[in-house]
Amino acid sequence: MSTTTTPTVTTVGGTGALYTYEASRAAMDRALAVVPSGIYGHQGPSEGCYVPVTSFPLFSARAEGTRFWDLDGNEFIDYMCGYGPNVLGYRDKDVDAAAAKQASLEDVVTIPSRTMVDFAEKLVDTVASADWAFFAKNGGDTTTLAVMTARAATHRKKIVFVSGYYHGVAPWAQKLDYPGVLEEDVANNLVVPWNDVAAVEKVFSENRGEVAAFIAQPYMHGNFVDNELPAAGYWQGIRRLCDQYGVVLIVDDVRAGWRLDLAGSDHHYGFEADLICFCKAIANGYNVSALCGKAALKDAVSSLTYTGSYWMSAVPFAAGIATIDKLAKIDGPALFADLGTRLTTGLVSAAADHGLHLVASGEPALFYLRLADDSSLLLHQEWVAQMMQRGIFLTSHHNHFINASLTYEDIARTVEIAHEAFGVVKAAHPELG
């Protein structure tokens, strides 16, 4: 039985009482009785990004702009952005208005709304490598569809991945030692190092006529590891090899899409994908994803049996159009690069003021942090815990996101709190010198 309470609001702050999470813990106790793991998947504590879990809130009460408030009334400047979908700001008025207007007409109907066509045209006009768009709900829906399309088009089985890959949770995208994954699910997976064109050529040559696709993120933005940009000429080399060996080039732009370049992250790095996967930032939190692709693969994707009960929901299509229009109007990618650079530069400088070494890697719009003053991850976890309990929402070992509602004042406050948090960590570790 649920109960409703009015939390005491706690604003983002530095010196003073640290945040506590009694209401979150009570909700988690209830959740554990009725939901597997209490909170399953990447947004829960079981994934290893909330360390120590006692420093993190577990359930939110409301959100607006670049902030959310938890059940205890604690206010957070949010650098996870719902793990990516919050690209303009929570409850963006323009996107919500477009969604509400569409909802007043129709949403899930026996036949699709013409809004689907409007959204597909918007994507084809926006994304450099897109001649068509196929809609689904999750990023993993699109990566699975991309692999199926490549196999249908080439009549080949094998897929080449980059070491450390993550392309969703379908069995083909997981590892053999993961629970529930069969040897048959991953039998045709081949793995190469990142930024190694020669290794890709070797695998293509050794498996000539058997490789259907090469799939990778536009740059390596994995968890628990510094993120790494593509080397000069890397993607152009991959494009050349895919053309030479008849391999479909798939870019998983689920995280980075629309944050680096509205024309697609492949366009940002100077090449064109055959298939490109979008989700997260596509509609500012409204539930839709899209696979876009080249005209030569249109018949192959049309031949597949692939659908879902809510995949033609019209409200997210309207939200997606409004999101892309607004991102274009404000030049979202340029804004994210500026905000992300200011933030990461400030955080690195704050660490240095305390004699600590913070590494900020990846693109500024989608950055990864690591406190590098010991050989383990423990020191970094301590710093993140201090940030969390002062109102800055980071996760310990995941990349972070910038959204358009973040202000220079928010960044200044974040850096100010970081100074305090670094000071606490340094004081607790005199062995650091």
Secondary structure, 3 states (H helix, E strand, C coil): CCCCCCCCCECCCCCCCCCCCHHHHHHHHHHHHHCCCCCCHHHCHHHCCCCCHHHCCCCEEEEEECEEEECCCEEEEECCHHHCCCCCCECCHHHHHHHHHHHCCCCCCCCCCCHHHHHHHHHHHHCCCCCEEEEECCHHHHHHHHHHHHHHHHCCCEEEEECCCCCCCCHHHCCCCCCCCCHHHHCCEEEECCCCHHHHHHHHHHCCCCEEEEEECCCECCCCCCCECCCCCHHHHHHHHHHHHCCEEEEECCCCCCCCCCCCHHHHCCCCCCEEEECHHHCCCCCCEEEEECHHHHHHHHCCCCCCCCCCCHHHHHHHHHHHHHHHHHCHHHHHHHHHHHHHHHHHHHHHHCCCCEEEEEECCEEEEEECCCCCCHHHHHHHHHHHCCCEECCCCCCCCCCCCCCHHHHHHHHHHHHHHHHHHHHHCHHHC
